[in-house]
Each structure stands twice: as structure tokens, then as C-alpha cells.
Amino acid sequence: MLNQIINWLSAPGIKGAIEERAPTQHVALKSSIADGKDSQIAVVSDANASDSQSVNNITGYVAQTKTGRLDRWLDALVTASGSEPVFLVIVAGLLVWAFTGIRYGEQDNWAALISDIQAIISYLFDSLLMRQQLNGYERQVRAAASLRSRTQSQKRMMRRVLASGRCKRAPGGVQDVQAAESSRFGPELPAENWAGRASNCFAAFLGHFATICMYWVCIAVWLAFGHYCGWSDRWQLYINSATSALMVLIFAFLANIRERHTVYIERCLDAIFEVDSEVELKLRGLTGDADENPVVVIPAPRVNGIQRAIFYYADVVGTLVGIALLIIVMVVWICIGPAMRWDDNWWLLIGTYAGLVGLVDGFVLRNVQQRLHQYEEAALESAKLEDVAMSDEMGVPPPDRAVVNLGSVNYRLSNAMGVICAHELTVILGVVVVIGLIVGASAMKWTTTGQLLCNIPPSIVETFFMMILITGHNLSEAAWRADLHNMYLWRLRMLSFVDHLEKSEEAATEKTPDTVALE
């Protein structure tokens, strides 16, 4: 029992090996060339089923269904948080807050209220974004493993077809096997409704390096007015309100674009898997091959102790344990309200707690985004290498590749800044900053000024990190879409090549009644 508890407590943070097998395509009652003689095969989904049973192949991309009911509910909550209605509600709420400030903006409680609301919303979105990120990593690595699984089977069967001499390569080289360059998706996002287009444009604006620089210029201007305003609480509340509103807006945009990009990536994968399945099915019809697609294992990434601890924290947050803690803290906060006479200090307490935890979450989110993207890139690179090997086997070059402009000044500067912000030592620095803020507020006996000390720096820094997250997301998604588009065009070309082989085999069969074995 003790070992089970220890294993349960130590389970978070482990990024183990991921294994996946592409669904095997089966052909039913189709003439094949095998063992040097004509034969009829009836390979069905169930190996023990009768020959009359129909074949029901899985051809498209199928997302893995989680077994736990709580996991499914949490994933549904993540999906809802990035939905268009939630996005519009948050934007509308910010507009209401802005217009309400015309009348109540001079009241400290009003400024503290928006700070509390921002801190709580940001806290919730931190947990949801963390889970969304972890889910994306699992999906994309499994997809890469599945693509490799099917390519290995295709390569085995292609060797048999070409070695037989029965099915000839297309004369004249690649020109005769060109696949149509039109496709179901491209490297760019599709046309959307006005809300989607506005979200994309604003996300690109927020994630631009120039916008991030403008943000810090605004912070410098605010600091410059500190002496003029006597470093007062009112002066501090001004920037707290501004960064609070901006952070909520960024969270809304980030959740929305992530969810829409997830849906689009799944559409891309579905198109790739359908063409891939058709290629496999045709090759199985040519060869009579009934072997299952192999299981492909993506090895566990190697991480150091600090990164393991960061992943541990991310997994705990991603299971929404942090939200449960927030609910407990809020209950305690409400209960102590009468004792504190509902004053400014009481209003700021919950924002202080959520802001400090949110600051750590911001550092962790950026680190996890960068590390998981590296692991996803490595998994996809292995699938791309399988495609290159398949191209060599066929003697057919891949089509021209769509590429992302990685040489722009914005990319280089944003990427360099993102790498620095994602380093493990940066996360440790964030934790040290939080401890320092707590010590400083304690020295001030948690007065209003002391609590603002714990609210304003986290709000400023976390807003910056959310802008970095948008930058990292925009860049990684653009590269991922380009790679998927290239893989899709290659599969269209491979399908055209296999179609030619199929026609060549049919023509040869009509001329010669005897079939030739594929060795």
C-alpha cells in the first residue's frame, strides 16, 4: 500500500515512452500475387472472422479517448475555455469594466476588484492552458508514431512490388506520377468568420517582437511618473488595472487561437491519414500482405532533475489540482472578510495569492511550451526521415516543400527571447522572485502597499510571459502546419505512384494468365 502511494505521488512529471500502431488496412476477397500462384484472399478486421464478414477499416485520424470520466470532463472544460462564446464573453466583460471605470475608477475598491478578478481568471486559465499544452504534446507525438508505423509497412510492401518486376515504374520519371497539387489544407490557416480572423490578427499583433518592446516602453513610462505621483497606492493601482485587463485579454486570445489551431491540425492529420490508408490498402491488394502495422515507440526524452521538477509541477497544475486549492483559499478568504471589515487589504488578499501563484505558472508555462515543442519536433522529424527513406525506395523525389520564413528579424529576436525565458534557470529565478515578494510584503506587515508589491510585479511579468507564449505558439504552429502540408503532398504523390503500379499490374495480368510471385 505504501509503495502504491509513493508511486502515485511520484507519477506526475514523468514523460515516458509513447508507443502507437497505425490501424491496419484489410482487403476482402481480392485477387493477389503470392507464393507464385493465383490466389484469393479474405483478410478481415478480425482474424478469426468468416470470409463473408465485411471489412470496416479505420482510415482517418482518430484522437485517443481517455478512459477516466474526470479526464474527459476536464478536457471538455479546456475545449470550452477556448470556444468563441467564452472568448466573446470575456471581451464583452472587459468593455463593461472599461465603461464602468468612467464612474467608479477613482475608488480603490473598484481597482482592487478588477485586480482580483484578473488574478482569479488568469489562475484558472493557467491550469487550462497547461492541460491543453500537455494534451497537444500527447496528440502530436502519437500522430508521428502512427505515421511511422504505416510508412514502415508501406516500405516493406513497396519493396516486394518493385522487386517482382511485374509492376513497372512510371515511364519518364516523376512527371508521369505527379499528384495534383491541390489539397484539402495548406500551410496557412483557412478563411474563417470575422471573430476568427480578428483573433488571428490580434494574436499576431500581440506576439510580435515590436509589440513586446512597446509593452516595456509603456512600463518605463509608468515608472517615470512614479516620483511625480509620490509613489502612491493610486499610482500603483493604475498599472495594476491596466496590466490586469491586458492579461485577461491575452489569456482569452491564447486559449481561443490554441483551440482553433487544434481543430485545424486534427483536420490536417485526418487528410494525411486518409491518403496514407489508401496507399496501404492498395499495396496490400497488390501483395496480399496481411501483417499488422508495427508498433512504433517514441523513446522518453532525457531530462535533468530541475526539468523533471518543472514537469511535475506542470502535471499537477494540468490536472487542475491548483483550481481545487484556489477554491479552498477563496472559502477561507470569504470567511475572514468580517474580521477584516471587508477593507482594501481584504480585497487584495485573494488577488495576491492568485497573482503570486500565477507568476510561477507563467514561467512554467513558457518552459513547458518550449520543451514539449522540442520533443514534438524530434518525433515529427523521425516521421519525415521515414518519408525520405520511402522516397528513395520508390525513386520518386518529394514535391517542393512549403517552408516558414525563419530568417526574419522578428523570428530571430522572438526565438532568442523565448529560449531565454524558457530556460530552467529562468523558472528558478521566478520562484526566487516570488519568495522575495512574500518576504517584502511580510516586512510591510501585509499593508495595502505591501500587497500591491505582490500584485503589480507578478501582473507585469506574467503579462509579458503570456505575450511570449503567443509568440512561441504562432511560430511553432506555423512550422507544424508547413510540415504536415509537405507530408500530405508527398502522400498524394505516393498515391499517384501506387495507382500507376496498380494499373500496370492489371495490364500485365490481362496479357499473362499466370501470376508472378512477389519475393
C-alpha positions as CSV (number, residue, x, y, z in Angstrom):
1,M,0.0,0.0,0.0
2,L,2.8,2.4,0.9
3,N,4.5,1.7,-2.4
4,Q,1.3,2.4,-4.3
5,I,1.0,5.8,-2.6
6,I,4.6,6.6,-3.3
7,N,4.2,5.6,-7.0
8,W,1.0,7.7,-7.2
9,L,2.8,10.8,-5.7
10,S,5.8,10.4,-8.0
11,A,3.9,9.7,-11.2
12,P,3.5,13.3,-12.3
13,G,6.3,14.8,-14.3
14,I,7.3,11.6,-16.0
15,K,7.5,11.9,-19.7
16,G,7.7,8.2,-20.6
17,A,8.0,6.5,-23.9
18,I,4.9,6.7,-26.2
19,E,4.0,3.8,-28.5
20,E,1.5,3.7,-31.2
21,R,0.4,1.4,-34.1
22,A,-1.4,2.7,-37.2
23,P,-4.7,0.9,-37.8
24,T,-4.0,-1.9,-40.2
25,Q,-5.9,-1.7,-43.5
26,H,-7.6,-5.0,-44.6
27,V,-8.7,-6.1,-48.0
28,A,-11.5,-8.6,-48.5
29,L,-11.7,-11.2,-51.3
30,K,-9.3,-9.7,-53.7
31,S,-7.0,-11.3,-56.3
32,S,-3.4,-11.2,-55.1
33,I,0.0,-12.3,-56.3
34,A,1.5,-14.6,-53.6
35,D,3.5,-17.7,-53.4
36,G,3.9,-18.0,-57.2
37,K,0.3,-18.8,-57.9
38,D,-3.1,-17.2,-58.3
39,S,-5.0,-17.0,-55.0
40,Q,-8.0,-15.4,-53.4
41,I,-7.6,-13.8,-50.0
42,A,-10.1,-12.7,-47.5
43,V,-8.4,-10.7,-44.8
44,V,-10.8,-9.0,-42.5
45,S,-10.6,-6.9,-39.4
46,D,-11.0,-9.9,-37.1
47,A,-8.5,-12.7,-38.0
48,N,-10.9,-15.3,-36.7
49,A,-13.9,-14.0,-38.5
50,S,-15.5,-15.7,-41.5
51,D,-14.7,-14.7,-45.1
52,S,-18.2,-13.3,-45.5
53,Q,-17.7,-10.7,-42.8
54,S,-17.4,-7.1,-44.1
55,V,-14.3,-5.1,-43.7
56,N,-14.5,-1.9,-41.7
57,N,-11.2,-0.1,-41.9
58,I,-10.2,2.9,-39.9
59,T,-8.9,5.3,-42.4
60,G,-8.8,8.9,-40.9
61,Y,-7.2,10.3,-37.8
62,V,-8.8,9.2,-34.6
63,A,-7.9,11.0,-31.4
64,Q,-7.2,8.8,-28.4
65,T,-10.2,8.7,-26.0
66,K,-9.2,8.9,-22.3
67,T,-10.7,6.3,-20.1
68,G,-11.2,8.3,-17.0
69,R,-14.5,10.2,-16.8
70,L,-12.8,13.1,-14.9
71,D,-10.2,13.4,-17.6
72,R,-12.9,13.6,-20.2
73,W,-14.7,16.3,-18.3
74,L,-11.6,18.3,-17.8
75,D,-10.7,18.1,-21.5
76,A,-14.3,19.3,-22.3
77,L,-13.7,22.2,-20.0
78,V,-10.4,23.0,-21.8
79,T,-12.2,22.9,-25.1
80,A,-15.0,25.2,-23.8
81,S,-12.5,27.7,-22.4
82,G,-11.1,28.3,-25.9
83,S,-14.5,28.4,-27.6
84,E,-15.8,31.5,-29.4
85,P,-18.6,32.2,-26.9
86,V,-16.3,32.3,-23.9
87,F,-13.9,34.5,-25.9
88,L,-16.6,37.0,-26.7
89,V,-18.0,37.0,-23.2
90,I,-14.5,37.9,-21.8
91,V,-14.0,40.6,-24.3
92,A,-17.5,42.0,-23.5
93,G,-16.7,41.8,-19.8
94,L,-13.6,43.9,-20.3
95,L,-15.6,46.5,-22.2
96,V,-18.1,46.7,-19.4
97,W,-15.2,47.1,-16.9
98,A,-13.8,49.9,-19.0
99,F,-17.0,51.8,-19.2
100,T,-17.8,51.2,-15.6
101,G,-14.4,52.8,-14.7
102,I,-15.6,56.1,-16.0
103,R,-17.8,56.4,-12.9
104,Y,-16.0,54.3,-10.3
105,G,-12.4,54.4,-11.5
106,E,-11.3,56.7,-8.6
107,Q,-12.4,54.2,-5.9
108,D,-9.7,51.9,-4.6
109,N,-12.1,49.0,-4.1
110,W,-13.0,49.1,-7.8
111,A,-9.4,48.9,-8.8
112,A,-8.8,46.1,-6.3
113,L,-11.9,44.2,-7.6
114,I,-10.6,44.2,-11.2
115,S,-7.2,43.0,-9.9
116,D,-8.9,40.2,-8.0
117,I,-11.0,39.2,-11.0
118,Q,-8.0,39.2,-13.3
119,A,-5.9,37.2,-10.9
120,I,-8.6,34.5,-10.5
121,I,-9.3,34.3,-14.2
122,S,-5.6,34.1,-15.0
123,Y,-5.2,31.4,-12.4
124,L,-7.9,29.4,-14.0
125,F,-6.6,29.9,-17.5
126,D,-3.1,28.9,-16.3
127,S,-4.4,25.5,-15.4
128,L,-6.5,25.1,-18.5
129,L,-3.7,26.2,-20.8
130,M,-1.2,23.8,-19.1
131,R,-3.6,20.9,-19.7
132,Q,-4.2,22.0,-23.3
133,Q,-0.4,22.0,-23.8
134,L,0.1,18.6,-22.3
135,N,-2.8,17.2,-24.4
136,G,-1.3,18.7,-27.6
137,Y,2.1,17.1,-26.9
138,E,0.5,13.6,-26.4
139,R,-1.6,14.0,-29.6
140,Q,1.2,15.1,-31.9
141,V,3.8,12.6,-30.7
142,R,1.2,9.8,-31.1
143,A,0.4,11.0,-34.6
144,A,4.1,11.0,-35.6
145,A,4.4,7.4,-34.2
146,S,1.4,6.3,-36.2
147,L,2.7,7.8,-39.4
148,R,6.0,6.0,-38.9
149,S,4.1,2.7,-38.2
150,R,2.2,2.8,-41.5
151,T,5.3,4.0,-43.5
152,Q,7.3,1.0,-42.4
153,S,4.6,-1.3,-43.7
154,Q,4.3,0.6,-46.9
155,K,8.1,0.4,-47.4
156,R,8.0,-3.4,-46.9
157,M,5.3,-3.9,-49.4
158,M,6.7,-1.5,-51.9
159,R,10.0,-3.5,-52.0
160,R,8.0,-6.6,-52.9
161,V,6.1,-4.9,-55.6
162,L,9.1,-3.4,-57.3
163,A,11.3,-6.5,-56.8
164,S,8.7,-8.6,-58.6
165,G,9.2,-6.8,-62.0
166,R,5.5,-7.3,-62.7
167,C,4.5,-3.8,-61.7
168,K,6.6,-1.2,-63.6
169,R,7.6,2.2,-62.5
170,A,6.0,5.1,-64.4
171,P,7.9,5.9,-67.6
172,G,9.5,9.3,-67.9
173,G,10.2,9.7,-64.1
174,V,8.3,11.8,-61.7
175,Q,6.4,13.8,-64.3
176,D,4.1,10.8,-65.0
177,V,3.3,10.3,-61.4
178,Q,2.7,13.9,-60.3
179,A,-0.1,14.1,-57.8
180,A,-2.5,17.1,-58.0
181,E,-1.0,19.9,-56.0
182,S,-4.5,20.9,-54.8
183,S,-5.1,19.7,-51.3
184,R,-7.6,19.8,-48.5
185,F,-5.4,22.0,-46.5
186,G,-2.4,24.3,-46.8
187,P,0.3,25.7,-44.7
188,E,-1.8,28.8,-44.0
189,L,-4.9,28.9,-41.8
190,P,-8.2,28.7,-43.7
191,A,-10.6,31.6,-44.1
192,E,-12.8,32.0,-41.1
193,N,-15.6,34.1,-39.7
194,W,-14.9,37.6,-38.6
195,A,-14.3,36.6,-35.0
196,G,-11.7,34.0,-36.1
197,R,-9.9,36.5,-38.4
198,A,-9.9,39.2,-35.7
199,S,-8.5,36.7,-33.2
200,N,-5.7,35.7,-35.6
201,C,-4.8,39.3,-36.5
202,F,-4.7,40.4,-32.9
203,A,-2.8,37.4,-31.7
204,A,-0.2,38.1,-34.4
205,F,0.0,41.7,-33.2
206,L,0.3,40.7,-29.6
207,G,3.0,38.1,-30.3
208,H,5.1,40.4,-32.5
209,F,8.5,41.4,-31.1
210,A,7.8,45.1,-31.7
211,T,4.6,44.9,-29.6
212,I,6.5,43.3,-26.8
213,C,9.0,46.2,-26.9
214,M,6.2,48.7,-26.9
215,Y,4.8,47.0,-23.8
216,W,8.0,47.5,-21.9
217,V,8.2,51.2,-23.1
218,C,4.8,51.7,-21.5
219,I,6.0,50.2,-18.3
220,A,9.0,52.5,-18.4
221,V,6.7,55.5,-18.9
222,W,4.7,54.4,-15.9
223,L,7.8,54.1,-13.8
224,A,8.9,57.6,-14.9
225,F,5.7,59.0,-13.4
226,G,6.3,57.4,-10.1
227,H,8.1,60.3,-8.5
228,Y,5.5,62.8,-9.8
229,C,2.7,60.7,-8.3
230,G,4.6,60.3,-5.0
231,W,4.9,56.5,-5.5
232,S,1.3,56.3,-4.1
233,D,-1.0,53.4,-4.0
234,R,-3.2,55.1,-6.6
235,W,-0.2,55.3,-8.9
236,Q,0.4,51.6,-8.4
237,L,-3.3,50.7,-8.9
238,Y,-3.3,52.4,-12.3
239,I,-0.7,50.0,-13.8
240,N,-2.2,47.1,-11.9
241,S,-5.6,47.7,-13.5
242,A,-4.1,48.2,-17.0
243,T,-1.9,45.0,-16.9
244,S,-4.8,43.1,-15.3
245,A,-7.1,43.9,-18.2
246,L,-4.4,43.2,-20.8
247,M,-3.5,39.9,-19.2
248,V,-7.2,38.7,-19.2
249,L,-7.5,39.7,-22.9
250,I,-4.3,37.8,-23.8
251,F,-5.5,34.7,-22.0
252,A,-8.7,34.9,-23.9
253,F,-6.9,35.2,-27.2
254,L,-4.4,32.5,-26.4
255,A,-7.0,29.9,-25.4
256,N,-9.1,30.8,-28.4
257,I,-6.3,30.5,-31.0
258,R,-5.0,27.4,-29.5
259,E,-8.3,25.6,-29.6
260,R,-9.0,26.7,-33.2
261,H,-5.5,25.6,-34.2
262,T,-6.0,22.2,-32.5
263,V,-9.2,21.7,-34.5
264,Y,-7.4,22.6,-37.7
265,I,-4.4,20.4,-37.0
266,E,-6.8,17.4,-36.5
267,R,-8.3,18.2,-39.8
268,C,-4.9,18.1,-41.4
269,L,-4.0,14.8,-39.7
270,D,-7.3,13.4,-40.9
271,A,-6.5,14.2,-44.5
272,I,-3.0,12.8,-44.2
273,F,-4.2,9.6,-42.6
274,E,-6.9,9.0,-45.2
275,V,-4.4,9.2,-48.1
276,D,-1.9,7.1,-46.2
277,S,-4.5,4.5,-45.5
278,E,-5.5,4.3,-49.2
279,V,-1.8,3.8,-50.2
280,E,-1.5,1.0,-47.7
281,L,-4.8,-0.6,-48.8
282,K,-3.7,-0.6,-52.5
283,L,-0.3,-2.1,-51.6
284,R,-1.9,-4.8,-49.6
285,G,-4.1,-5.6,-52.6
286,L,-1.1,-5.9,-54.8
287,T,0.9,-8.0,-52.5
288,G,-1.6,-10.0,-50.4
289,D,0.3,-8.8,-47.3
290,A,-1.8,-9.2,-44.2
291,D,0.8,-8.4,-41.5
292,E,-0.2,-5.9,-38.9
293,N,1.4,-2.5,-38.9
294,P,4.3,-2.5,-36.5
295,V,4.2,-0.8,-33.1
296,V,6.5,2.3,-33.1
297,V,7.9,3.5,-29.8
298,I,8.9,7.1,-29.3
299,P,11.5,7.0,-26.5
300,A,11.1,9.0,-23.4
301,P,13.0,12.3,-23.6
302,R,16.0,12.7,-21.3
303,V,15.5,15.5,-18.7
304,N,17.6,16.7,-15.8
305,G,16.3,16.9,-12.2
306,I,15.2,20.5,-12.5
307,Q,13.2,19.9,-15.6
308,R,11.6,16.9,-14.1
309,A,10.5,19.0,-11.1
310,I,9.1,21.6,-13.6
311,F,7.2,18.8,-15.4
312,Y,5.9,17.5,-12.1
313,Y,4.5,20.9,-11.2
314,A,3.0,21.3,-14.7
315,D,1.3,17.9,-14.4
316,V,-0.2,18.8,-11.1
317,V,-1.4,22.1,-12.4
318,G,-2.7,20.3,-15.6
319,T,-4.9,18.0,-13.5
320,L,-6.5,21.2,-12.1
321,V,-5.4,20.4,-8.5
322,G,-4.4,24.1,-8.4
323,I,-8.1,25.1,-9.0
324,A,-9.2,23.0,-6.1
325,L,-6.6,24.8,-3.9
326,L,-7.9,28.1,-5.2
327,I,-11.5,27.2,-4.2
328,I,-10.3,26.3,-0.7
329,V,-8.4,29.6,-0.4
330,M,-11.4,31.6,-1.6
331,V,-13.6,29.9,1.0
332,V,-11.1,30.9,3.7
333,W,-10.8,34.4,2.2
334,I,-14.6,34.9,2.4
335,C,-14.7,33.6,5.9
336,I,-12.2,36.1,7.2
337,G,-13.9,39.0,5.5
338,P,-15.9,40.2,8.5
339,A,-12.9,40.1,10.7
340,M,-11.0,42.4,8.3
341,R,-14.1,44.6,7.9
342,W,-14.0,44.0,4.1
343,D,-11.3,46.6,3.7
344,D,-8.8,47.2,0.9
345,N,-6.4,44.7,2.4
346,W,-9.1,42.0,2.4
347,W,-10.0,42.7,-1.2
348,L,-6.4,42.4,-2.3
349,L,-5.6,39.2,-0.4
350,I,-7.1,36.7,-3.0
351,G,-5.5,38.7,-5.8
352,T,-2.2,38.5,-4.0
353,Y,-2.4,34.7,-3.7
354,A,-3.6,34.1,-7.2
355,G,-1.1,36.6,-8.6
356,L,1.9,35.0,-6.9
357,V,1.0,31.5,-8.0
358,G,0.1,32.8,-11.4
359,L,3.6,34.3,-11.8
360,V,5.2,30.9,-11.2
361,D,2.7,29.3,-13.6
362,G,3.7,31.9,-16.3
363,F,7.4,30.9,-16.0
364,V,6.4,27.2,-16.1
365,L,4.0,27.5,-19.0
366,R,6.7,29.1,-21.2
367,N,9.3,26.4,-20.2
368,V,6.9,23.5,-20.8
369,Q,5.8,25.0,-24.2
370,Q,9.4,25.2,-25.4
371,R,10.4,21.8,-24.1
372,L,7.4,19.9,-25.4
373,H,7.7,21.6,-28.7
374,Q,11.3,20.3,-29.0
375,Y,10.1,16.8,-28.2
376,E,7.3,17.1,-30.8
377,E,9.7,18.3,-33.4
378,A,12.0,15.4,-32.8
379,A,9.1,12.9,-33.1
380,L,7.9,14.5,-36.4
381,E,11.5,14.6,-37.7
382,S,11.7,10.9,-37.3
383,A,8.5,10.5,-39.4
384,K,9.9,12.8,-42.0
385,L,13.0,10.7,-42.3
386,E,10.8,7.6,-42.8
387,D,9.2,9.5,-45.7
388,V,12.7,10.3,-47.2
389,A,13.6,6.6,-47.0
390,M,10.3,5.7,-48.7
391,S,11.1,8.3,-51.5
392,D,14.5,6.6,-52.0
393,E,12.9,3.2,-52.2
394,M,10.4,4.4,-54.9
395,G,13.0,6.5,-56.8
396,V,10.5,9.4,-56.7
397,P,11.5,12.7,-55.3
398,P,9.2,14.5,-52.9
399,P,7.3,17.6,-54.1
400,D,8.5,21.1,-53.4
401,R,8.3,21.9,-49.7
402,A,6.4,24.7,-48.1
403,V,8.6,26.5,-45.6
404,V,8.2,29.0,-42.9
405,N,10.3,32.2,-43.0
406,L,12.6,31.6,-40.1
407,G,15.1,34.2,-41.1
408,S,13.1,37.3,-40.3
409,V,14.2,39.7,-37.7
410,N,11.0,39.2,-35.7
411,Y,11.5,35.4,-35.7
412,R,15.2,35.5,-34.7
413,L,14.6,38.1,-31.9
414,S,11.4,36.4,-30.7
415,N,13.0,33.0,-30.8
416,A,16.1,34.1,-28.8
417,M,13.9,35.8,-26.2
418,G,11.7,32.7,-26.0
419,V,14.7,30.4,-25.4
420,I,16.0,32.6,-22.6
421,C,12.6,32.8,-21.0
422,A,12.1,29.0,-21.2
423,H,15.3,28.0,-19.6
424,E,15.1,26.1,-16.3
425,L,17.2,28.7,-14.5
426,T,14.6,31.3,-15.5
427,V,11.9,29.3,-13.8
428,I,14.1,29.1,-10.7
429,L,14.6,32.8,-10.9
430,G,10.8,33.2,-11.0
431,V,10.4,31.2,-7.8
432,V,13.1,33.3,-6.1
433,V,11.3,36.5,-7.1
434,V,8.0,35.2,-5.6
435,I,9.8,34.3,-2.3
436,G,11.4,37.8,-2.3
437,L,8.0,39.4,-2.8
438,I,6.5,37.5,0.0
439,V,9.4,38.5,2.3
440,G,9.0,42.1,1.3
441,A,5.2,42.1,1.9
442,S,5.7,40.4,5.3
443,A,8.2,43.1,6.2
444,M,5.5,45.7,5.4
445,K,3.0,43.7,7.6
446,W,0.8,43.0,4.5
447,T,-0.5,46.5,4.3
448,T,-2.1,47.7,1.1
449,T,1.3,48.9,-0.2
450,G,2.8,45.5,0.7
451,Q,0.1,43.6,-1.1
452,L,0.4,45.8,-4.1
453,L,4.1,44.8,-4.1
454,C,2.9,41.2,-4.5
455,N,0.3,42.1,-7.2
456,I,2.0,44.5,-9.6
457,P,5.3,42.8,-10.4
458,P,3.6,39.4,-11.0
459,S,1.0,41.1,-13.1
460,I,3.6,42.9,-15.3
461,V,5.9,39.9,-15.6
462,E,3.1,37.4,-16.3
463,T,1.6,39.6,-19.0
464,F,5.0,39.6,-20.6
465,F,5.2,35.9,-20.5
466,M,1.7,35.5,-22.0
467,M,2.9,37.6,-24.9
468,I,5.9,35.3,-25.2
469,L,3.6,32.3,-25.2
470,I,1.6,33.7,-28.1
471,T,4.8,34.3,-30.0
472,G,6.0,30.8,-29.3
473,H,2.6,29.3,-30.2
474,N,2.4,31.3,-33.5
475,L,5.9,30.2,-34.6
476,S,5.6,26.5,-33.6
477,E,2.1,26.1,-35.2
478,A,3.3,27.7,-38.4
479,A,6.2,25.3,-38.7
480,W,4.0,22.3,-37.7
481,R,1.4,23.2,-40.4
482,A,4.1,23.6,-43.1
483,D,5.5,20.1,-42.2
484,L,2.1,18.5,-42.3
485,H,1.3,20.1,-45.6
486,N,4.6,18.7,-47.0
487,M,3.8,15.3,-45.7
488,Y,0.3,15.4,-47.2
489,L,1.6,16.4,-50.7
490,W,4.2,13.6,-50.6
491,R,1.4,11.1,-49.8
492,L,-0.6,12.4,-52.7
493,R,2.4,11.8,-55.0
494,M,2.9,8.3,-53.5
495,L,-0.8,7.5,-54.1
496,S,-0.4,8.5,-57.7
497,F,2.7,6.3,-58.0
498,V,0.8,3.3,-56.5
499,D,-2.2,3.9,-58.8
500,H,0.2,3.6,-61.7
501,L,1.6,0.3,-60.3
502,E,-1.9,-1.0,-59.8
503,K,-2.8,-0.2,-63.5
504,S,0.5,-1.7,-64.6
505,E,-0.2,-4.9,-62.7
506,E,-3.8,-5.2,-64.1
507,A,-2.5,-4.7,-67.7
508,A,0.2,-7.4,-67.2
509,T,-2.4,-9.8,-65.7
510,E,-4.6,-9.4,-68.8
511,K,-1.8,-10.4,-71.1
512,T,-0.4,-13.3,-69.0
513,P,-2.7,-15.7,-67.2
514,D,0.0,-16.9,-64.9
515,T,0.8,-14.6,-62.0
516,V,4.4,-13.9,-60.9
517,A,5.3,-14.3,-57.3
518,L,6.5,-11.3,-55.4
519,E,9.6,-12.2,-53.5
